[in-house]
Amino acid sequence: MKSIFVTILLLTAFSSGAIQAQEKAARKPLKSSKVTVWLTKPDRSALLEKQATPLAFSRVNNNYPTITIDESQKYQQIDGFGFTLTGGSAVLINKLPLQARKHLLNELFSTKGNGIGVSYLRISIGASDLNSEVFTYDDVPAGQTDVKLSKFSLAKDADVISLLKEILAVNPRIKILGSPWTAPSWMKTNESSKGGYLKPEYYQVYAQYLTKYIQLMKAEHINIDAITPQNEPLNPKNNPSMVIEAAQQAEFIKTNLGPTFKAEGVKTKIITYDHNADRPDYPLDILKDPEARKYVDGSAFHLYGGKIEALTEVHNAYPDKNIYFTEQWVGAPGDFASNLNWHINQLIIGATRNWSRNVLEWNLAADASYSPHTPGGCTECLGAITVENNITRNVAYYIIGHASKFVPQGSVRIASNISGDFVNVAFRTPQGKKVLIVINNGKNKGSFNISDKGKAVAYELGAGAVGSFVW
């Protein structure tokens, strides 16, 4: 009996001690993770500005809307965020004094110091409408042809090539997408740089033209990760431009471009469409052709028409094919607050929540008069930076910076709920960090919680403000 009594006393004491330990643990603050906040305000009083005091996760007790992070739900991998490096952008940046240019390229393409870590660039194959002149790599006098491509030359892209080499020295892993605005005029039905169709008899020559471009860029130590067969294939209004309908693009890919890449050992991805979200039928028509589909990596979109949710429609139809967002302009002179709101909501958050692996703004640089551009090209495209005597950073710089600085290549989008006015998207980086980008769409400042694994932080965000939260 005595031993039983002692045992009961010991168990009671142990139980009491365990309860006390549990109560003590409950009162003890959780081991905190520090959350760094970077903020942009619509009145420009903060521009991608690191906040002095980091936040600490703890137990919170409030009625604020809560954004809950769930890293067990993973979506698409991220290839990067960036801009189109137009020929005009390259000319302007190359004119800067050497030290000023080096400083700018480090700021744009490095994540060290104040760098925003741009990790993806789009370039034009030949001229875009933001070059000072129209050209392709194989222009010949009217009435002549060059089916053997004997006159093919990258010489007129010297500014782009030299600047890309400097960019690659800063970020050797940057991804580069090439998009043609037109084929050489002699290959086209109207023999003009503007509008017209690619003649079927030149499909194979054009496939060889694009292949030669990739090979010669590689010889310059510039790897073209992907191409689209045509920028805005349903838009004949730019100069340069070219129309190619979905059936024609499917035929070109399956009969000419895909087999030529395969025969030449070209690993560059083929991404279809590269136009507005109002025509998801275009990429779907190509992807439903099994012979074309086997050569296609995915589909690219702009948002001058349609809704961003169309990207999910295409993803759901062919979930094994990737989605990309490759162009959106800011019209000059622009309104900083409204552009910040629209682009963060629709692109940085909207495109990535609809499966896009990248987000690219149009374009990197222009001068104060929105030049250079071709005759008939865009006359009011506001660059992410304005290059004059000084560098001015415009709204697209901060739109992209809120993602590119914190979400490197190889990051994965993870689940986060939309709570009240606090629209958001979340990522996990290859280094194990989590990134949450939030915009307050309310008319007044408001507070919300970020919840992760049972811990939370509360934050107050001004109306229209954007925050990148990193922990």
KABELJO-V37579 format. One record per pair of residues at least 6 apart in sequence whose C-alpha atoms are under 6 Angstrom apart, sorted by sequence separation. I is the first residue (numbers start at 1). J is the second residue. If there is no record, write none. Layout:
i:I j:J
i:I j:J
This chain:
i:40 j:46
i:111 j:117
i:185 j:191
i:190 j:196
i:236 j:242
i:287 j:293
i:386 j:392
i:428 j:434
i:450 j:456
i:40 j:47
i:108 j:115
i:110 j:117
i:127 j:134
i:185 j:192
i:189 j:196
i:236 j:243
i:385 j:392
i:427 j:434
i:450 j:457
i:40 j:48
i:107 j:115
i:108 j:116
i:109 j:117
i:127 j:135
i:185 j:193
i:189 j:197
i:385 j:393
i:427 j:435
i:449 j:457
i:39 j:48
i:108 j:117
i:109 j:118
i:126 j:135
i:188 j:197
i:234 j:243
i:385 j:394
i:426 j:435
i:449 j:458
i:38 j:48
i:39 j:49
i:108 j:118
i:126 j:136
i:188 j:198
i:189 j:199
i:233 j:243
i:273 j:283
i:370 j:380
i:384 j:394
i:426 j:436
i:448 j:458
i:38 j:49
i:187 j:198
i:188 j:199
i:233 j:244
i:370 j:381
i:425 j:436
i:448 j:459
i:38 j:50
i:187 j:199
i:384 j:396
i:414 j:426
i:425 j:437
i:447 j:459
i:37 j:50
i:38 j:51
i:138 j:151
i:384 j:397
i:413 j:426
i:414 j:427
i:424 j:437
i:447 j:460
i:37 j:51
i:138 j:152
i:413 j:427
i:424 j:438
i:446 j:460
i:137 j:152
i:187 j:202
i:412 j:427
i:423 j:438
i:446 j:461
i:137 j:153
i:412 j:428
i:423 j:439
i:445 j:461
i:137 j:154
i:366 j:383
i:411 j:428
i:422 j:439
i:445 j:462
i:36 j:54
i:365 j:383
i:411 j:429
i:422 j:440
i:445 j:463
i:35 j:54
i:364 j:383
i:365 j:384
i:367 j:386
i:411 j:430
i:421 j:440
i:444 j:463
i:34 j:54
i:35 j:55
i:363 j:383
i:364 j:384
i:365 j:385
i:366 j:386
i:367 j:387
i:421 j:441
i:443 j:463
i:34 j:55
i:365 j:386
i:367 j:388
i:421 j:442
i:442 j:463
i:34 j:56
i:33 j:56
i:298 j:321
i:440 j:463
i:441 j:464
i:32 j:56
i:33 j:57
i:277 j:301
i:297 j:321
i:298 j:322
i:299 j:323
i:300 j:324
i:301 j:325
i:440 j:464
i:32 j:57
i:271 j:296
i:276 j:301
i:298 j:323
i:300 j:325
i:301 j:326
i:302 j:327
i:440 j:465
i:270 j:296
i:271 j:297
i:273 j:299
i:274 j:300
i:275 j:301
i:276 j:302
i:277 j:303
i:439 j:465
i:270 j:297
i:271 j:298
i:272 j:299
i:273 j:300
i:274 j:301
i:275 j:302
i:276 j:303
i:278 j:305
i:439 j:466
i:30 j:58
i:269 j:297
i:271 j:299
i:276 j:304
i:277 j:305
i:278 j:306
i:438 j:466
i:276 j:305
i:277 j:306
i:438 j:467
i:277 j:307
i:437 j:467
i:437 j:468
i:324 j:356
i:436 j:468
i:277 j:310
i:323 j:356
i:324 j:357
i:325 j:358
i:327 j:360
i:328 j:361
i:329 j:362
i:436 j:469
i:324 j:358
i:325 j:359
i:326 j:360
i:327 j:361
i:328 j:362
i:435 j:469
i:327 j:362
i:435 j:470
i:82 j:118
i:246 j:282
i:250 j:286
i:434 j:470
i:81 j:118
i:84 j:121
i:86 j:123
i:254 j:291
i:258 j:295
i:434 j:471
i:81 j:119
i:82 j:120
i:83 j:121
i:84 j:122
i:85 j:123
i:254 j:292
i:433 j:471
i:80 j:119
i:81 j:120
i:82 j:121
i:84 j:123
i:253 j:292
i:80 j:120
i:145 j:186
i:195 j:236
i:88 j:130
i:226 j:268
i:228 j:270
i:232 j:274
i:250 j:292
i:312 j:354
i:88 j:131
i:225 j:268
i:226 j:269
i:227 j:270
i:228 j:271
i:231 j:274
i:232 j:275
i:311 j:354
i:87 j:131
i:226 j:270
i:228 j:272
i:194 j:239
i:197 j:242
i:194 j:240
i:195 j:241
i:196 j:242
i:197 j:243
i:193 j:240
i:194 j:241
i:195 j:242
i:196 j:243
i:136 j:184
i:176 j:224
i:177 j:225
i:179 j:227
i:332 j:380
i:176 j:225
i:177 j:226
i:178 j:227
i:179 j:228
i:207 j:256
i:331 j:380
i:332 j:381
i:175 j:225
i:177 j:227
i:180 j:230
i:181 j:231
i:207 j:257
i:331 j:381
i:332 j:382
i:179 j:230
i:180 j:231
i:331 j:382
i:179 j:231
i:204 j:256
i:330 j:382
i:125 j:178
i:128 j:181
i:120 j:174
i:122 j:176
i:124 j:178
i:125 j:179
i:119 j:174
i:120 j:175
i:121 j:176
i:122 j:177
i:123 j:178
i:124 j:179
i:125 j:180
i:120 j:176
i:122 j:178
i:124 j:180
i:182 j:240
i:181 j:240
i:182 j:241
i:336 j:395
i:181 j:241
i:182 j:242
i:91 j:159
i:90 j:159
i:90 j:160
i:87 j:160
i:349 j:425
i:129 j:239
i:239 j:376
i:239 j:377
i:238 j:377
i:132 j:372
i:131 j:372
i:132 j:373
i:133 j:374
i:130 j:372
i:131 j:373
i:132 j:374
i:130 j:373
i:131 j:374
i:129 j:373
i:129 j:374
i:129 j:377
i:89 j:365
i:81 j:358
i:83 j:360
i:89 j:366
i:79 j:357
i:80 j:358
i:81 j:359
i:82 j:360
i:83 j:361
i:84 j:362
i:78 j:357
i:79 j:358
i:81 j:360
i:83 j:362
i:84 j:363
i:85 j:364
i:83 j:363
i:84 j:364
i:83 j:364
i:88 j:372
i:116 j:401
i:118 j:404
i:117 j:404
i:117 j:405
i:116 j:405
i:42 j:337
i:81 j:404
i:80 j:409
i:79 j:409
i:78 j:409
i:78 j:410
i:77 j:410
i:78 j:411
i:77 j:411
i:78 j:412
i:77 j:412
i:76 j:412
i:76 j:413
i:75 j:413
i:74 j:414
i:73 j:414
i:73 j:415
i:71 j:414
i:70 j:415
i:69 j:415
i:69 j:416
i:68 j:416
i:67 j:417
i:67 j:419
i:65 j:419
i:66 j:448
i:67 j:449
i:65 j:448
i:66 j:449
i:67 j:450
i:68 j:451
i:69 j:452
i:64 j:448
i:66 j:450
i:59 j:455
i:58 j:455
i:57 j:455
i:58 j:456
i:57 j:456
i:57 j:457
i:42 j:464
i:42 j:465
i:41 j:465
i:40 j:465
i:40 j:466
i:39 j:466
i:39 j:467
i:38 j:467
i:38 j:468
i:37 j:468
i:37 j:469
i:36 j:469
i:36 j:470
i:35 j:470
i:35 j:471
